Amino acid sequence: MVQPEQSTIVARPLAVWQRSLRRFFAKAAVELTVGALVLVSVVLTLLEFTLQASGTTADGDPSLARLELANDVITMTFVVELVLRFAASPSKRRFFVEYWIDIIAVLPLFRVFRSVRALRLFRLIRLLRMFGVASRLAIHFPDILRRGALEYVFVCGLLGLTVLFGTGAMMVFEGNATADSEQPFDLENSFWFSLYSLFAGEPIPGPPKTIGGKIVAVFVMFMGLTIFAMFTGTVSAFMVERLRMETGIVNWDSLENHVLICGWNSKAEIIVAEFRASKVSSSRPIAVISQFEGEPPTLAPEIRKAVQFLNDDFTRIAALEQAGVHRAKTCIILADTSGGRSEQDADARTILAALTVEKLNPAVYTCAELLNRSYASHLKMGHVNDFVVSGEFGAYMLAQAAMNRGLMGVFSELLTYQRGNEFYRSKLPAEWFGKTFNELFSQLKQSHNAILVAVHTASGAMVVNPANHTFSEGDDIVAIAEHEITL
């Protein structure tokens, strides 16, 4: 009974210590520090090879001795780091699978492995983990860096690592074999050999003599082909993305809280322009479902970027789902008389689409255009939020313009967001509950230069210019103003 309790007490602080150590090694600053030490260690190793190739010894040149000492200190730091990572690792097998190359790279610290100091070059592979750190930090970068820059950094990083590895490896394998030749593989020649072979796809100025040098040359040429393919793919993906953005073709799955327009007629472009002119809705993407003969209609460049066209029948459930009806904020259904359809057929398609949209997403605000008011009862039964009988409103405006000269100028300004004053619907804060319409009318004119015109009650009734109304919870107001009102 006593021993299990003691083992539990000892294991608990050990688990906490392991978690703390793992969190420490997971920090970006620690990873970046390790990466910097790897680069310093590789550079020092290349300098050692250069001095040794020239016949310098540690006894005859103190600088070589200092280089060896500095490299040994860095290697010892890596040994301590690996020991701590091993102690903190929850799975020892996973530790050896992940860090076996790093373990080989620290072996030259020990006397029996001193003759194979080239193993330190394997530390370059560890720098590949820096790209994972850069990906985690990418959320803090500007948008331009998150759009493809990391891929270019990755390609450039692979290029640099390949050249560094090839330079060091060629100095090790070919340094003694070509010491008496006209072009020995010292630091400078090894660097240019790796660089030329990487881009040319063949060993330049000629093939190495040793087996190890030939393997390194093949590796460098293989990496050249790989890096070229990655660079080409990255550039192609970037150009496709830019083309996709410029033509308005975006990923359907990325649409959310967007405006869905079903059908296309002469009014559609005006609707799109109004949404773009509205300060409240200008940032919302717009998706259009309609059957076009050929290419979609040509729009102004500033409008086209925000519109995505889907050439399909908007009465089909599959088309509505593809356009993201489940995530849409607003759905506008236009009367579709294309293809020689009669007004009755156009209204039938409007009703079918409106009822389908409400069934698929009851939360979406649906507004439909009818050509004949006699079919409006179907929309009311289907709980469609709003409908417009387009022919009637045109007739009403013509009659008003004929009876009240100059009134169309007022309508023209109030019905568009592109200039002047507009209608705005706003939530009424609790502080106005119990106050009257006339009190708010005066307050809005003084504080916002706005005119209160109507109240939308909690029951759903719209009361225009009421003679006597006391506000209550759930009321919304409609006002004329130059910009949105915040009470």
N, C-alpha and C positions, 0 to 999 in steps of 0.2 A: 504493500500500500504506500509506503514512503517513497520508494524509488520512482514510481511513475510521477508523483507530485513534483519531485525534484527535477526530473527531466523536463517536465512541462514548464517549470519556472525558468530553467536555463534556456529553453528553446524560444521562449517568447521575446526576450530582448535581442537574441541573435537574429530573429526574423525582422524585427524593426530596424536593426543595423543594416541588414541586407537591403531592405527597401530604400533606406536613406542613401546607401551607396549607389544603388541602381539609379535613383533619381539624380544623384550628382553626376554620374557619367552620361546621363541622358540630356544634360544641359547643353545648349548650343555653344556656349562659351568654352566648355571643356572639349567638345568635339573640334572646334576651330583651333584651339590650342594644340591639340594632338596633331591636327593636320599641319600646322606651322612647324612643329618639331619634326614631322616626317620630312618636309621639304628641306629643312636645315640639315637633317641627317644625310639625306641623299646628296646634297651639294657638298657636304664635307667628305663624303665617301668618294665622289668624283675627283675632288681635289687631292685626296690621298692617292688615288690611282694615278693621277697625273704626275705627282712627285715621285712615286715609286717607279713609274715607267721611265723617268729620266735618270734613274740610278740613285736617287736620294734615299738615305736610311734615317731612321729615327735618331741614331747615335750621332750622325754627322750633321743633321739639320734640326734644330729645336722646333722649327715651325711644324714639321711633320709630326713630331712628338705631341705638340699641342693639339694638332688636328685629331690625332688618335685618341688623346685624352678626352677632348670635347665630344667626340663621337661615342666613346665608351660611356660617358656620363649620360648622354641622351639615350643610349641603348639600355642603360641601367634604369632610367626613368620608365622606359617601356616595359621592362621586366616587372617593376613594381606595379605599374598599371595593370598588366595582365594578371598578376597574382591577385590583386584586389578585385578585378572583374571575375576571376575564377571563384573567389570566395563569395561574391555577391550573386553569382549565377544560380538560378533555381534548378537548372539542369546542366550537369557537368558535360554530358554528351553533346548538348547543343552548344556549349561553350567551345569545345574542341572543333566542332563542325564549322563554327563561325570564325574562329580565331587561329586556325592551324597555320595559315600563312604568316600571321603576325608572330607566332611562336618560332617558326623557322627563321624569321628575320632577326630575332634577338639572339640566336645561337652564337654568332661571332663574338659575343661578350666573353664566352668561356674559352679557355686556352686551347682545348682540343679542336675547336672550330675556328680559330683565329685565321687560318689560311684561306678560308672561304668567305671573306668579308663581302664579297659580291652579293651574298644572301640579303644584305641590307637593302638592296634595290627592290626586294619584294615588298618593302613598306609602301612603295608607290601605289600598290593595289588598294591600300587602305584609304587613299585619298578619294576613292570612288564613293566612300560613305559621306563625303562632304556634300555631294549632290543631294543626298537625302536631307541633310541639315538645311541646305538652301531651299528645298521644297517646303520644309516646315516653316521657314521664315518668309516664304513668298507671300503669305497673307498680309504681311506688313508692307509689301512693296507697292508702288503705284501700279495702276491698271496696265500700263504699257509693258511693265516688266513681267506681269503675270501672263501676258499674251505672247508667249513664244521665246522670251529672252532667256528663260531657264534652259530651254532646249539648246540654244546657241552656246550658253555657258558650258553645258554638258559636253557638247561636241568639241569645243575649244579645250576643255579640260582633258578629254581623252587624247586629243592631239598632243598636248603638252606632256602628259604622262608617257605616251608612247615614245616621244623623242628623248625624254630623260632616261627611260628604261633602256632604249636602244643604245644611247650614248654610253651609259655605264657598262652594259653587257658587252658591247664591242671592245671597249677598253680592256675588259677582263679577258675575253677569249682571244682577241686578235692583237693585243698589245705586244706580247712576246713573240708571236708568230711572224709579225711584220716589222719588228724593231729595226731591221737592217734595210728595209725597202725604202724606195723613194718617198712613199707616202705612208708613214707609220700611223697606226690608230691611236693617236694621242687624243686629248680632250677635244681639240678643235676639229680634227678630221673625223672622229667618231660622231660628233654632233652633226656635221654636215652630211656624213654618210647616212645617218638615220633620217635626217630631214629630206634629203634627196630621194632616198628609197621609199619614204612614206608617200611622197607626192608622185613620183615617177612610176611606181609599181614594179621597179626592178632595181637590183643592187648597183649603185653608182658610187665610185667609178668602176667597180668590178666585184665579182662574187668573193666572199670571205674564203680563207683557207682552212680554218678549223671547223669541225662539226658543230661546235657550240655557236660559232659566228654565223654559220649557214642557217642554223635554226632561228637565231635572233633575226637575221635578215628576212626570213620567211614570215616570222611573226610581225615584223614592222610592215612588210608589204601587205599582209592580210589586214592589219589594223588600218592601213591606208584605204583599202577598198571598203572596209566597214564604216570608217568615218565619213568617206565620200557619200556612201549610201544614206547614212543617217543625216548628213547635211542636206542632201538633195530632198529627202523626205520631209525634213523640217521646213525647208523653204517652200516646197510644194504645198504642205499643209497650211502654211502661213498665207500663201497667195490664194488658196481656195477659200480660206476663212475671210480674207479681205473682199474677195469677189462675192462671197455669199452675203456679207454685210452690205456691200454696195448695191446689190440687186434686191435686197430685202428678203432673201431666202434664209430663214433662220431655223433653228431646231424647234420643231413643234413641241417637244417635251419641255422646253424651257419657258414656254408661255405660261403666264400666271397673272391673275387679276387684269386680264386684257379685255378689249372690246371685240366682240365677234359680230361681224356683219354678214348676213345671209342674203345672197343675191346682189346684183349690180345693175344699176340704171343711172340715169342722169343725175339723180339726187345723191348718189353714193359719194362722189368726189366732194360735194359740198359738206356732207356729214363728216368725212375724214378731215377736211380742212378745219371744221369747227372744233373737232376734238383736239387737233394740233394747236389751235389758237387759244383754247381754254387753259388757264393756268393750273386748274385742278386736275385735268385729264390729259394734259399734253405729254406726260411721260408714259402713258399707258400704251403698250403695243396694240396694234390693230390687225386682226386676222379676217380675211374675206373668203367666203366659200361661194363660188359661183361657177357655172359652166360657161367657159369662154370658147369661142371659135378661133383657135390660134393662140397668140400671146395675150397676156393680161393687158388691160388698158395702160396707156402711158400717163404717168402722173408727174407732177413737179418733183425735182430731186429731193427737196426737204421733206416732202410728204411720203415719197416712195420708200425712204429708208425705214419708216415706221410701219409699213404695211406689208403683210405677208399674204400671198394669194394661194388658194387651194382650188385647183380646177376640178370641181366635183359637184354632185347634186346635193344641195343643202338639206334635202328632206331625208337623206340616208343617215342612219344612226352611226355607221362607221365613219362617215365624213365629219359629222359633228364631234365625235370622240377624238378623231385625229386632230381636229382644230382646237382641242382642249376645252370643250364645253363644260366639263366638270370643274375647271379652274377659272372660268371666265367670270368677269365682274358684270358685264353688260352684254346683252344680245339684241341686235337690231335686225329685224327681218323685213326686207324690202319686197314690194310687189314685183314679181318676175314675169314680165310679158314677152321675154325673148323666145325665139323659135316659133313665133306666130301664135302664142297662147292667147286665149281669150281672157277677159277680165275675170270671169267666173273661175277659170282654171288657175289664174294667178292667185286669187284669194283662197282657193282650196289648198294650194301649195303653202301659202302663208300660214293658214290655220294649222295644217299638218305639222309644219316646222315648229311653230310656236308651242303647240301642245307637246311635241317631242322634246323640245328644249326644256320646258317646265318639268317634264317627267324625269329627264336625265339629271337636271340640276335645279331643284326648286329654289335655291338661294340666289340664282342669277336674276338680274333685273331685265325683263324682256319687254321690248317695245316693237310692235308690229305695224306695218303699213297695209291698210285695206283700200280697195278701190270702190267697195260697195258697203254701206253701213249695215245692211240687212244681215251680214255675216258676223257682226260684232258680238252677238250673243254667244257664239261658239267660243270666242276668246275669253269672255267674262266667265263662262262656265269652266274653262280650263285654267282660271286664275292667272291669266296673262296680265302683267302689271299695267301696261298702257298700250293703246293703239291709236293710230292717226288715220283718218279718212282723208287722203291727200286731196282729192277733188273738191271736197267740201270746203276745206280751209282756203284753197285758192279762190273759190267763189265768194267766201265771206270777205276776204281782203279786197277783192274787186268791188264788192258792194260798198264797203267802208270807204274805199278810196273815192268812189263816185259820190258818196253822200257827204264826206268830210275831206275837203281838198287839203292836200299836203300831209294827210295822215300816214301815207305809205312811207314817208321819210322816218317817221317815228317807229313804225313796225320794222323797217329795214335796220335801224340801229339796235333796237331791243332784241331782235331775233338772231343776232350774230355776235360771236365772241371776238370777231376780228377787228372791231372798232367800237368806240364809245361805251355806252351803258348796256348792261345786260340784266336778265333776271337771275337771281341767286336764291337758292333755298338753303336755309341755315337752321341748325338745331337751336332751340331756345333753352338757355341755362336756367337752373332752378331758381335763381334770384328774381326772375321775372314771373314766376308762378304767382297768380293772384293779382297781377297788375293788368291794366287795360290796354286795348289796342291803341287808343289815342296817346297814352303815355309813351309807349315804345315808338310810335310814329314820330313824335317830337324828338325823342332821344336819338333815333337813327339819323334824322335830318341834321341835327346839331353836331353829332360826333363823327358820323361817317358820310355825310352828304348823300344819304340813301333815302329812298322813298319806300315805305312799307305798303304793300298792295294787297296781300292775302295771307290767310292762315290755313295751314293744313293740320286739321285736328287729329287727335289720337284715334278717333273712330274711322279716319280715312276720308272725311269730307273736306272739300276745298271751299273756303269762304273768302270771296273777293271783296275787299273794302267793306268789312262789316261795320254796321252802325254802332254796335255796342258788343264788344267781346272781351271776356276776361280769360287770360291765359291760364292753362293748367298743364299738368305733366303729360308729355307726349306730343305737345304742339310743336310744329315747325312753322317758320315764317318764310314768306316769299317777298323779296325786296328788289328794287331797281337800284343798281349801283355800278360804279366803274370797275370794281374789283370785289373779290369775295369778302363777306362780312364775318368778323369774329367778335361775338358779344362777350 
